[in-house]
Amino acid sequence: MNVFKDFEERIKTAVQALDAVREKGEAVDFARLAVEPPRDPAHDDISTNAAMVLAKPLGVNPRALAEQIAAQFSGDADVAETSVAGPGFLNFRLTPTFWQRLVADVIGKGVDFGRSNLGDGLKVNVEYVSANPTGPMHVGHCRGAVVGDALANLLAFTGFDVTKEYYVNDAGSQIDVLARSVFLRYREALGEDIGEIPPGLYPGDYLVPVGQALAADFGPRLHNMPEEEWLGILKDRAIDAMMVMIRDDLATLNVHHDVFFSERSLHAGSAAKIRTAINDLTFKGHVYKGTLPPPKGQLPEDWEDREQTLFRSTEVGDDIDRPLMKSDGSYTYFAADVAYFKDKFDRGFSEMIYVLGADHGGYVKRLEAVNRAVSEGKTKLTVLLCQLVKLYRNGEPVKMSKRSGDFVTLRDVVEEVGCDSVRFMMLYRKSSESLDFDFAKVTEQSKDNPVFYVQYAHARCASVMRQALEVFPDLDISPEALGAADLSELSHESEVALIAKLGEYPRMLEAAASGQEPHRVAFYLYDLASMLHAHWNKGRDEPGLRFVNDKNRHSTVARLGLVYAVASVLKSGLSITGTDAPEEMR
């Protein structure tokens, strides 16, 4: 049950039954209608701006219209009270019976409560991480990995057909550098003293095993080959080794992609896919021969002072036109980006989401331009930029990793504090805001550590269930039994407030999916956990509110139903964030 969608339909029905609407004889435009939790939940459960947005087209005073709408609910058994606030906001207080039915609904649906068909099967591609395959994942990749993965989970839960994709940048000069770096480690494995790693090559120790494997497989043969021969061999072996490492790194973070798309595949067969993409743009009038003025500041790598093949990207929203071919006849990186986008478009995606680091802000306009040119407005494109993560330990900046050479690896972070802490904390701030990650704070067991506080709430629910069986060994605590129980005991204001928070879950999920803001799930879970803990504490002072009452089996069963409902929503939300829901804390 989506409480707010339910009441949105009830409010629409009430409005359409008004004399002012029937007399006007026109369809009512409900586009601006909002039905949401009130700012002050202490007094009401639902608030709507219906009278505010409909008064003018209906020619009625907003407060008067709100009172007319309220009158339509006088016989609604689920509405305990209506009130008009300010210039015409209409508020509803729902009956305990309504909330008790909601508990039964949550129990019946379990972890599927809140699942919806918002996306209606729309095909969405979420591309995230997409780091160069030149070394282990570093902490800079961590936030984008979590945000992209959680967003994909959220969209799937709300009815979208989601593909999680990783674009492997396995073409270009960085792969030549990788191969030469590996060749150095290969020579080292053969017993040669290679000295200091020369500037411009990758210095990390992670390449040592790759060199050793090559020495074992080829012996000295590679050393005796011309560079043009061994370079191709080492490119393939190095990329394969790096992608195994990257997949393993991501797996420690519980990140698993559906598709790993190779950039090199775009260049295969004389770059047929790139050529086809450019031909498509040419047919649509987006390609021409011309020259580019030198850009301000540092010259980009692909700028050349000559007539060249250009994408007319300024006509589709970009800052400058983009070169598609280099002077040697090869294609630019941008041309590969165009071909990759067209490949996605040809695979039938109606929406494409790119999760990029903050340093990729310059890519936004060019990607939007490519989308307009290739899909001609048929595809929605979103670029989410994740701001930096700064690592601290007790307030002091964390030093670099020896293994990586010059950065902190993702695996270092996960192995120290655990996957759950990393994932939840990466979501516990909007991705557009910078994040300070303190190793000490994310492992402390306190309310100030959000992941502990939320997981502890789920573990507390499981503990209550175990305690109930100790008191009543023959008690049936299956979902079927709890859902069929008499829930009328759940009438205390603290219990009703907790249930009302459960009622916000479906609406929150749809809002988070529509806004592509997975951090909302983490925020909601913390609020729900806080309310559960607060209600638990009330039981210390008011024994009648305790979840398990050894003198009242009837009330115990009802309250176990509430506990099960809370646990289900916590587990559902934690699953979307990619975090475990433990039965007990250790």
Buried (B, 14 or more C-beta within 10 A) or exposed (E): BBBBBBBBEBBBEBBEEBEBBEEEEEEBEBEEBEBBBBEEBEEBBBBBBBBBBBBEEBEBBBBBBBBBBBEBBEEBEBBBBBBBBEEBBBBBBBBBBBBBBBBBBBBBBBBEBBBBEBBEEBBBBBBBBBBBBBBBBBBBBBBBBBBBBBBBBBBBBBBBBBBBBBBBBBBBEBBEBBBBBBBBBBBBBBEEEBEEBEEEBBBBEBBBEBBBBBBEEBEEEBBEEEEEEBBEBBBEBBBEBBBEBBBEBBEBBBBEBEEBBBBBBBBEEEBEBBBBBBEBBBEEEBBEEEEBEEEEEEEBEBBBEEEBBBBBBBEBBBEBBBBBBBEEEEBBBBBBBBBBBBBBBEEEBBBBBBBBBBEBEEBBBBBBBBBBBBBEEEBBBBBBBBBBBEBBBEEEEBEEBEBBBEBBBBBBBBEBBBBBBBBBBBBBBBBEEEBEBBBEBBBEEEEEBBBBBBBBBBBBBBBBBEBBEEEBEEBEBEBEBBBBBEBEBBBBEBBBBBBBBBBBBBBBBBBBBEEBBBBBBBBBBBBBBBBBBEBBEBBEEEEEBBBBBEEBBEBBBBBBBBBBBBBBBBBBBBBBBBBBBBEEEE
